[in-house]
Every structure is written in structure tokens, then in C-alpha cells.
Amino acid sequence: QYIDEAWSSGPSILPSDPCERAVARFWAAYLDDKWFPAVKSIGVAKGEEAKKAAIAQVEEGLALMEEAYGKCSKGKGYFGGDEVGYLDIAFGSFLGWLRVTEKFNAMKLLDEGKTPGLVKWADRFCSHAAVKDVMPDTDKLAEFGKFVIAKIRAAGAAAEMH
């Protein structure tokens, strides 16, 4: 909202239609509150069953986002239609970590067979002029991810000792 109000001369990030705006905010909140925590939990899961449950939750979320993409984009290239919008930015900001999770676990979560729309959207989003130079390199982000996971595991081990 702030960006749209402060830079009102440029294209709007949020949809102009109040219903579409609410839908975009709903899905962005879902990604922040439910889906991305599941992605993070894959990396710190204790045991194979916990990891499988986290992966299933992430895949279920991607199936929901595939459906949301179909409805929000109305057949256009982005959740926001012809141009990158609020939900594209909200979801796109997690793509680097999703790729790192795929790399660490030698698997594909964004899969052409299950989520073809999202696979094409992710490629389009990452190639966009406003995004391509700021998208983190997967290998560099993976190195940072190893450090973060080690800290989380160390904190968990220390908590279990008390």
C-alpha cells in the first residue's frame, strides 16, 4: 500500500479491484504464515517422517498456489496480470529459498508435472528486468542456509539439554 501511495505515478503493485486486492493479500499472508514455515521445517526436520510431512505440506501449498495463479493471472504471465504485482513479489521472494531446499534434498518441489503454471511463472519472474539482477544465486544462498540450519540445530540441542 505504501509503495502504491508514495509512487502513485508508476504502475500499481496491488490490484485496483478491491476483491482482487483482498485475494492477493490473502495468498501473501498464506505464503508468509503457513507455506514458507513448512519450507523452513524441511531443513530442520528431525527424522524421515517429519521431513516427509513437511514436504507434503509444501507440495500441498504449491498445488494451492498453482490454482491461485490460474485464477489471479487470468491467463496472463503474472499473478498480477501483465506485470509483476504484489503477490508475484510476495511469492517470488521465497523462490531462492525454495531452490536451496530443492538442492539440499536433491528433489524438485516446483515440478513441471504437478505445477506447470508456477514453473513457467517462476522462470518469467526471475527473468524480469526488475528481478534478475537481485535474485540471489542458489549456491551462495545455500552456503548461507547451511550456516542458518547449523545455528537452528545448535539452539535446539542447547534447549533440549535444559
C-alpha positions in Angstrom: 0.0 0.0 0.0 2.8 2.4 0.9 4.6 1.9 -2.4 1.4 2.4 -4.4 0.6 5.6 -2.4 4.1 7.0 -2.3 4.8 6.4 -6.0 1.4 6.8 -7.4 2.7 7.9 -10.8 4.1 4.4 -11.6 2.2 1.2 -12.1 0.3 -0.1 -9.1 1.6 -3.2 -7.3 -1.7 -4.1 -5.7 -4.7 -4.8 -7.9 -7.1 -1.9 -8.3 -10.2 -4.1 -7.8 -11.0 -4.4 -4.0 -11.8 -8.2 -4.3 -8.6 -8.9 -6.2 -6.7 -6.9 -3.7 -8.1 -8.9 -0.8 -7.3 -12.2 -2.7 -3.7 -11.1 -3.3 -3.3 -10.1 0.4 -4.9 -13.5 1.5 -2.4 -15.5 -0.6 0.6 -13.4 0.5 -0.4 -14.0 4.2 -0.8 -17.7 3.5 2.7 -17.8 2.0 4.2 -16.0 5.0 2.3 -17.7 7.7 1.8 -21.3 6.5 3.7 -22.2 3.4 7.2 -20.8 4.0 7.4 -22.1 7.6 6.8 -25.5 6.0 9.6 -25.0 3.6 11.9 -24.0 6.5 10.8 -27.0 8.5 12.1 -29.4 5.8 15.7 -28.3 6.6 15.4 -28.8 10.3 13.1 -31.8 10.4 14.1 -34.5 12.9 13.7 -37.8 11.3 12.4 -39.0 7.9 8.7 -38.9 8.9 8.9 -35.3 10.0 10.7 -34.4 6.8 8.1 -36.3 4.6 5.2 -34.4 6.5 6.9 -31.1 5.8 7.5 -31.9 2.1 3.8 -33.0 1.8 2.7 -29.6 3.3 4.9 -27.7 0.9 3.7 -29.7 -2.1 0.0 -29.1 -1.0 0.7 -25.4 -0.7 2.3 -25.4 -4.2 -0.9 -27.1 -5.6 -3.0 -24.4 -4.0 -0.7 -21.7 -5.4 -0.9 -23.3 -8.9 -4.7 -23.0 -8.6 -4.5 -19.4 -7.3 -2.1 -18.5 -10.1 -4.6 -19.7 -12.7 -7.4 -17.6 -11.1 -5.3 -14.5 -10.3 -3.4 -14.3 -13.6 -6.4 -14.8 -15.8 -4.2 -16.5 -18.3 -1.5 -13.7 -18.3 2.1 -14.0 -17.2 2.0 -13.0 -13.6 -0.3 -13.3 -10.6 -0.7 -9.5 -11.1 -1.7 -10.0 -14.8 0.6 -8.5 -17.5 3.1 -7.1 -15.0 4.7 -8.2 -11.7 2.4 -7.3 -8.8 2.1 -7.7 -5.0 1.6 -11.5 -5.0 4.3 -12.1 -7.5 6.7 -10.2 -5.2 5.5 -12.0 -2.1 5.9 -15.4 -3.6 8.9 -14.6 -5.7 10.9 -13.5 -2.6 10.8 -17.1 -1.4 12.0 -18.7 -4.7 15.6 -18.5 -3.7 15.0 -20.5 -0.5 12.8 -22.9 -2.4 15.6 -23.6 -4.8 18.1 -24.1 -1.9 15.6 -26.6 -0.3 15.4 -28.5 -3.5 19.2 -28.5 -3.8 19.8 -29.7 -0.2 17.2 -32.5 -0.6 18.0 -33.5 -4.2 14.4 -33.0 -5.3 12.1 -30.8 -7.3 9.3 -29.1 -5.4 8.4 -26.8 -8.3 7.7 -29.6 -10.8 6.6 -29.3 -14.4 4.3 -32.3 -14.0 2.5 -31.0 -10.8 2.7 -27.2 -11.1 3.4 -26.3 -14.8 1.9 -22.8 -14.4 4.2 -22.0 -11.4 7.3 -23.4 -13.1 6.7 -21.0 -16.1 5.8 -18.2 -13.8 9.0 -18.7 -11.7 11.1 -18.6 -14.9 9.3 -15.5 -16.1 9.5 -13.8 -12.7 13.2 -14.5 -12.3 13.9 -13.2 -15.8 12.0 -10.0 -15.4 14.2 -6.8 -15.7 13.3 -5.7 -12.2 14.2 -9.1 -10.6 17.0 -10.8 -12.5 19.8 -8.7 -11.0 18.6 -9.0 -7.4 17.6 -12.7 -7.4 20.1 -14.5 -5.1 22.5 -17.1 -6.5 21.3 -20.5 -5.4 24.9 -21.7 -4.4 25.7 -18.6 -2.4 22.3 -18.8 -0.7 22.8 -22.5 0.0 26.1 -21.7 1.8 24.3 -19.2 4.0 21.5 -21.7 4.5 24.0 -24.3 5.9 25.1 -21.7 8.4 21.5 -20.9 9.4 20.5 -24.5 9.7 23.5 -25.3 11.9 22.6 -22.4 14.2 19.0 -23.5 14.5 20.1 -27.1 15.2 22.6 -25.9 17.8 20.0 -23.8 19.5 17.6 -26.8 19.5 20.2 -29.0 21.0 21.0 -26.5 23.7 17.3 -26.1 24.6 16.9 -29.9 24.9 19.8 -30.0 27.4 18.0 -27.7 29.8 
